[in-house]
Amino acid sequence: MKHQHPVFAWFYELATAHERLVGAAEMRGRLVGKLDGRILEVGAGNGLNFHHYRRTADVVAIEPDPYMWRRAERRTRTVGARVRLLGGEGEALPFKPESFDTVVSCMVLCSIPDAACALEEFRRVLKPRGTLHFAEHVRARAPWAAAAQDAISPLWARMFAGCHPNRDTVGAIERAGFRVEALATGVGGIVVRGHALAV
Ligand SMILES: C[S@@+](CC[C@H](N)C(=O)[O-])C[C@H]1O[C@@H](n2cnc3c(N)ncnc32)[C@H](O)[C@@H]1O
Protein backbone atom coordinates (compact mmCIF):
# COMPACT_ATOMS: atom_id res chain seq x y z
CA MET A 1 0.00 0.00 0.00
CA LYS A 2 3.01 2.31 0.52
CA HIS A 3 3.11 3.48 -3.09
CA GLN A 4 -0.52 3.06 -4.12
CA HIS A 5 -2.31 6.34 -4.70
CA PRO A 6 -5.09 5.80 -7.24
CA VAL A 7 -6.80 9.13 -6.58
CA PHE A 8 -3.56 11.09 -6.80
CA ALA A 9 -2.61 9.31 -10.03
CA TRP A 10 -6.00 10.20 -11.52
CA PHE A 11 -5.74 13.79 -10.27
CA TYR A 12 -2.16 14.13 -11.59
CA GLU A 13 -3.18 12.96 -15.04
CA LEU A 14 -5.96 15.54 -15.05
CA ALA A 15 -3.83 18.34 -13.58
CA THR A 16 -1.05 17.83 -16.11
CA ALA A 17 -3.30 17.49 -19.16
CA HIS A 18 -2.79 21.14 -20.12
CA GLU A 19 0.63 21.73 -18.60
CA ARG A 20 1.82 23.22 -21.88
CA LEU A 21 -0.28 26.29 -20.99
CA VAL A 22 1.77 26.96 -17.85
CA GLY A 23 5.16 26.26 -19.40
CA ALA A 24 5.66 22.89 -17.71
CA ALA A 25 6.00 20.99 -21.00
CA GLU A 26 8.69 23.44 -22.06
CA MET A 27 10.46 22.85 -18.75
CA ARG A 28 10.42 19.10 -19.43
CA GLY A 29 11.96 19.67 -22.86
CA ARG A 30 14.74 21.74 -21.33
CA LEU A 31 15.32 19.13 -18.63
CA VAL A 32 15.71 16.04 -20.80
CA GLY A 33 15.67 17.13 -24.45
CA LYS A 34 19.42 17.21 -24.95
CA LEU A 35 20.37 14.14 -22.91
CA ASP A 36 21.97 11.15 -24.54
CA GLY A 37 23.56 7.86 -23.56
CA ARG A 38 22.20 5.65 -20.80
CA ILE A 39 19.68 7.55 -18.73
CA LEU A 40 17.81 6.58 -15.56
CA GLU A 41 14.62 8.51 -14.79
CA VAL A 42 13.52 8.02 -11.18
CA GLY A 43 9.86 8.34 -10.21
CA ALA A 44 8.65 8.78 -13.78
CA GLY A 45 5.03 9.26 -12.67
CA ASN A 46 2.65 9.10 -15.62
CA GLY A 47 5.55 9.37 -18.06
CA LEU A 48 5.22 12.96 -19.21
CA ASN A 49 8.95 13.38 -19.81
CA PHE A 50 9.16 10.42 -22.16
CA HIS A 51 8.29 12.15 -25.40
CA HIS A 52 10.85 14.90 -24.73
CA TYR A 53 13.84 12.54 -24.94
CA ARG A 54 15.83 12.38 -28.15
CA ARG A 55 15.18 9.36 -30.33
CA THR A 56 18.74 8.17 -29.67
CA ALA A 57 18.38 8.25 -25.87
CA ASP A 58 18.42 4.93 -24.05
CA VAL A 59 16.11 5.46 -21.07
CA VAL A 60 15.33 3.23 -18.11
CA ALA A 61 12.53 4.64 -15.95
CA ILE A 62 11.38 3.46 -12.55
CA GLU A 63 8.04 4.19 -10.93
CA PRO A 64 6.80 2.48 -7.75
CA ASP A 65 3.10 3.42 -7.87
CA PRO A 66 1.19 0.94 -10.07
CA TYR A 67 -1.48 3.55 -10.85
CA MET A 68 1.13 5.94 -12.21
CA TRP A 69 3.09 3.08 -13.77
CA ARG A 70 0.10 1.98 -15.85
CA ARG A 71 -0.26 5.44 -17.35
CA ALA A 72 3.47 5.76 -17.96
CA GLU A 73 3.58 2.36 -19.62
CA ARG A 74 1.00 3.50 -22.17
CA ARG A 75 3.21 6.47 -23.00
CA THR A 76 6.30 4.32 -23.57
CA ARG A 77 4.50 2.89 -26.62
CA THR A 78 4.07 6.25 -28.34
CA VAL A 79 7.50 7.84 -27.98
CA GLY A 80 10.56 7.92 -30.21
CA ALA A 81 13.19 7.11 -27.59
CA ARG A 82 13.71 3.62 -26.24
CA VAL A 83 12.11 3.72 -22.77
CA ARG A 84 12.15 0.64 -20.55
CA LEU A 85 9.82 1.09 -17.57
CA LEU A 86 10.34 -0.85 -14.33
CA GLY A 87 8.91 -0.83 -10.83
CA GLY A 88 11.23 0.15 -7.98
CA GLU A 89 12.13 2.78 -5.43
CA GLY A 90 14.74 5.49 -5.53
CA GLU A 91 16.14 4.34 -2.18
CA ALA A 92 17.00 0.86 -3.50
CA LEU A 93 17.77 1.05 -7.20
CA PRO A 94 17.92 -2.38 -8.82
CA PHE A 95 21.05 -1.60 -10.85
CA LYS A 96 24.77 -2.27 -10.65
CA PRO A 97 27.11 0.58 -9.68
CA GLU A 98 28.16 2.90 -12.50
CA SER A 99 25.37 1.81 -14.86
CA PHE A 100 24.19 5.22 -16.12
CA ASP A 101 25.55 8.41 -17.67
CA THR A 102 22.67 10.48 -16.33
CA VAL A 103 19.99 10.32 -13.65
CA VAL A 104 16.84 12.43 -14.09
CA SER A 105 14.74 13.53 -11.14
CA CYS A 106 11.65 15.59 -11.94
CA MET A 107 9.36 16.66 -9.09
CA VAL A 108 10.37 13.52 -7.21
CA LEU A 109 12.81 14.39 -4.43
CA CYS A 110 9.87 16.10 -2.69
CA SER A 111 8.02 12.76 -2.57
CA ILE A 112 10.68 10.12 -1.97
CA PRO A 113 10.39 9.23 1.73
CA ASP A 114 14.20 9.07 2.28
CA ALA A 115 15.58 11.55 -0.24
CA ALA A 116 19.13 11.44 1.22
CA CYS A 117 19.24 7.68 0.75
CA ALA A 118 17.91 8.01 -2.83
CA LEU A 119 20.57 10.61 -3.66
CA GLU A 120 23.24 8.16 -2.44
CA GLU A 121 21.73 5.59 -4.75
CA PHE A 122 21.77 8.06 -7.66
CA ARG A 123 25.51 8.51 -7.08
CA ARG A 124 26.09 4.79 -6.80
CA VAL A 125 24.48 4.01 -10.17
CA LEU A 126 26.07 6.96 -11.98
CA LYS A 127 29.31 6.49 -13.85
CA PRO A 128 32.23 8.63 -12.64
CA ARG A 129 31.48 12.22 -13.64
CA GLY A 130 27.92 11.27 -14.47
CA THR A 131 25.29 13.95 -13.97
CA LEU A 132 22.04 14.35 -12.10
CA HIS A 133 19.53 16.51 -14.01
CA PHE A 134 16.79 17.78 -11.77
CA ALA A 135 13.67 19.92 -11.75
CA GLU A 136 12.13 20.15 -8.31
CA HIS A 137 9.96 22.34 -6.16
CA VAL A 138 11.82 23.31 -3.02
CA ARG A 139 11.88 25.18 0.26
CA ALA A 140 11.38 28.92 -0.14
CA ARG A 141 14.28 31.19 0.72
CA ALA A 142 12.11 33.81 2.43
CA PRO A 143 11.69 32.73 6.09
CA TRP A 144 7.97 33.59 6.18
CA ALA A 145 7.29 31.52 3.05
CA ALA A 146 9.35 28.59 4.35
CA ALA A 147 7.40 28.77 7.64
CA ALA A 148 4.14 28.63 5.64
CA GLN A 149 5.49 25.59 3.76
CA ASP A 150 6.39 23.93 7.10
CA ALA A 151 2.89 24.61 8.41
CA ILE A 152 1.12 23.20 5.38
CA SER A 153 3.47 20.26 4.83
CA PRO A 154 1.66 17.57 6.93
CA LEU A 155 -1.71 18.21 5.25
CA TRP A 156 -0.05 18.66 1.82
CA ALA A 157 1.71 15.31 2.16
CA ARG A 158 -1.59 13.60 2.96
CA MET A 159 -3.33 15.22 0.01
CA PHE A 160 -0.56 14.78 -2.56
CA ALA A 161 0.80 11.27 -2.03
CA GLY A 162 3.65 12.11 0.35
CA CYS A 163 4.87 15.29 -1.35
CA HIS A 164 6.75 17.69 0.98
CA PRO A 165 6.79 21.30 -0.22
CA ASN A 166 9.42 22.39 2.33
CA ARG A 167 12.52 20.37 1.46
CA ASP A 168 15.93 21.96 0.92
CA THR A 169 16.54 19.75 -2.10
CA VAL A 170 19.49 21.63 -3.58
CA GLY A 171 21.23 21.41 -0.17
CA ALA A 172 20.47 17.68 -0.06
CA ILE A 173 21.97 17.22 -3.54
CA GLU A 174 25.15 18.97 -2.40
CA ARG A 175 25.29 17.05 0.87
CA ALA A 176 25.08 13.82 -1.13
CA GLY A 177 28.37 14.73 -2.83
CA PHE A 178 27.19 16.29 -6.07
CA ARG A 179 28.57 19.56 -7.35
CA VAL A 180 25.75 21.74 -8.67
CA GLU A 181 26.92 23.09 -12.02
CA ALA A 182 23.81 24.89 -13.24
CA LEU A 183 20.81 26.18 -11.37
CA ALA A 184 17.83 28.20 -12.57
CA THR A 185 15.01 29.21 -10.27
CA GLY A 186 11.42 30.16 -10.98
CA VAL A 187 8.01 30.70 -9.38
CA GLY A 188 9.43 33.01 -6.71
CA GLY A 189 12.36 30.70 -6.01
CA ILE A 190 10.38 27.58 -5.15
CA VAL A 191 11.02 25.73 -8.43
CA VAL A 192 14.58 24.87 -9.44
CA ARG A 193 16.05 23.23 -12.50
CA GLY A 194 19.67 22.34 -13.02
CA HIS A 195 22.31 19.71 -13.16
CA ALA A 196 24.92 18.43 -10.77
CA LEU A 197 28.08 16.43 -11.25
CA ALA A 198 28.82 13.30 -9.22
CA VAL A 199 32.24 14.15 -7.73
C1 LIG B 1 4.73 14.50 -8.37
S1 LIG B 1 5.01 12.96 -9.08
C2 LIG B 1 6.14 13.39 -10.39
C3 LIG B 1 6.06 12.46 -11.54
C4 LIG B 1 6.97 12.75 -12.74
N1 LIG B 1 8.37 12.65 -12.39
C5 LIG B 1 6.70 14.07 -13.39
O1 LIG B 1 7.63 14.84 -13.58
O2 LIG B 1 5.55 14.35 -13.72
C6 LIG B 1 6.09 12.15 -7.92
C7 LIG B 1 6.39 10.72 -8.29
O3 LIG B 1 7.37 10.19 -7.39
C8 LIG B 1 7.06 8.83 -7.20
N2 LIG B 1 7.73 8.33 -5.97
C9 LIG B 1 7.28 8.40 -4.70
N3 LIG B 1 8.12 7.77 -3.86
C10 LIG B 1 9.11 7.27 -4.63
C11 LIG B 1 10.28 6.50 -4.36
N4 LIG B 1 10.58 6.12 -3.12
N5 LIG B 1 11.06 6.17 -5.39
C12 LIG B 1 10.78 6.56 -6.65
N6 LIG B 1 9.69 7.28 -6.98
C13 LIG B 1 8.87 7.64 -5.98
C14 LIG B 1 5.56 8.82 -7.11
O4 LIG B 1 5.02 7.53 -7.28
C15 LIG B 1 5.19 9.79 -8.21
O5 LIG B 1 5.01 9.14 -9.43
The ligand as an SDF file (V2000), in Angstrom:
LIG
                    3D

 27 29  0  0  0  0  0  0  0  0999 V2000
    4.7280   14.5020   -8.3730 C   0  0  0  0  0  0  0  0  0  0  0  0
    5.0100   12.9570   -9.0850 S   0  0  0  0  0  0  0  0  0  0  0  0
    6.1410   13.3940  -10.3920 C   0  0  0  0  0  0  0  0  0  0  0  0
    6.0630   12.4560  -11.5400 C   0  0  0  0  0  0  0  0  0  0  0  0
    6.9710   12.7530  -12.7420 C   0  0  0  0  0  0  0  0  0  0  0  0
    8.3670   12.6490  -12.3880 N   0  0  0  0  0  0  0  0  0  0  0  0
    6.6980   14.0740  -13.3880 C   0  0  0  0  0  0  0  0  0  0  0  0
    7.6310   14.8430  -13.5830 O   0  0  0  0  0  0  0  0  0  0  0  0
    5.5490   14.3520  -13.7200 O   0  0  0  0  0  0  0  0  0  0  0  0
    6.0890   12.1470   -7.9190 C   0  0  0  0  0  0  0  0  0  0  0  0
    6.3930   10.7230   -8.2890 C   0  0  0  0  0  0  0  0  0  0  0  0
    7.3720   10.1890   -7.3910 O   0  0  0  0  0  0  0  0  0  0  0  0
    7.0650    8.8330   -7.1990 C   0  0  0  0  0  0  0  0  0  0  0  0
    7.7280    8.3270   -5.9730 N   0  0  0  0  0  0  0  0  0  0  0  0
    7.2790    8.3980   -4.6980 C   0  0  0  0  0  0  0  0  0  0  0  0
    8.1180    7.7650   -3.8630 N   0  0  0  0  0  0  0  0  0  0  0  0
    9.1140    7.2710   -4.6280 C   0  0  0  0  0  0  0  0  0  0  0  0
   10.2760    6.5030   -4.3580 C   0  0  0  0  0  0  0  0  0  0  0  0
   10.5800    6.1160   -3.1160 N   0  0  0  0  0  0  0  0  0  0  0  0
   11.0650    6.1720   -5.3860 N   0  0  0  0  0  0  0  0  0  0  0  0
   10.7750    6.5580   -6.6540 C   0  0  0  0  0  0  0  0  0  0  0  0
    9.6880    7.2840   -6.9750 N   0  0  0  0  0  0  0  0  0  0  0  0
    8.8730    7.6410   -5.9790 C   0  0  0  0  0  0  0  0  0  0  0  0
    5.5620    8.8190   -7.1060 C   0  0  0  0  0  0  0  0  0  0  0  0
    5.0150    7.5330   -7.2750 O   0  0  0  0  0  0  0  0  0  0  0  0
    5.1900    9.7860   -8.2080 C   0  0  0  0  0  0  0  0  0  0  0  0
    5.0060    9.1390   -9.4290 O   0  0  0  0  0  0  0  0  0  0  0  0
  1  2  1  0
  2  3  1  0
  2 10  1  0
  3  4  1  0
  4  5  1  0
  5  6  1  0
  5  7  1  0
  7  8  2  0
  7  9  1  0
 10 11  1  0
 11 12  1  0
 11 26  1  0
 12 13  1  0
 13 14  1  0
 13 24  1  0
 14 15  1  0
 14 23  1  0
 15 16  2  0
 16 17  1  0
 17 18  1  0
 17 23  2  0
 18 19  1  0
 18 20  2  0
 20 21  1  0
 21 22  2  0
 22 23  1  0
 24 25  1  0
 24 26  1  0
 26 27  1  0
M  CHG  2   2   1   9  -1
M  END
$$$$
